């Protein structure tokens, strides 16, 4: 009787321990997930910083101009430029941005955001674009370009407000989003003055709305 009682009590203890472990895991997992996401974001921002340095070196060889190049979205979804047919007509003759800058970079892997999870639709456009399993693996780059800069043949950093103007950015805002129930979109962005920061939706939209030339 005593042995059987102890065995039953041990089973209950085991169930209690398992329950405690499950609770602790539920509490700790978000912490580890957030830490991993932070590490990926930091790596991504470092990539963008080095891409910015490559743009500066490119400019030294090309009259201080930003690369006259397209990103992968321009190549695969040129119809996004239908309202600008003159610019759209240039796209087939423009090199990829990553090809234009690769000679100034130590590795093509710098175009790979470690948080890149791909996507099925070009963000905020309604145009389908298969970027699975990742944009880098499928299309060649995780980072995209404000190609209007190239179309306008702008000198490097010579926008009216370079510190507020986006140049290169993550291909999708969900990659660095956080929050378990309602993830917030975030983009790592290289700005015209060379600094890189994580932008929320309002900041990202503001960067897009910053004009490239004085009106």
Buried (B, 14 or more C-beta within 10 A) or exposed (E): EEEEEEEEEEEEEEEEEEEEEEEEEEEEEEEEEEEEBEEBBEBBBEBBBBBBBBBEEBBEEEEBBBBBBBBBBBBBBBEBBEEEEEBBEBBEEBEBBBBBBBEBBEEBEBBBBBBBBBBEBBBEEEBEBEBEEBBBEBBBBBBBBBBBBBBBEBEBBEBEEBEBBBBBBBBBBBBBBBEEEEEEBBBBBBBBBBBBEBBBEEBBEBBEEBEBEEE
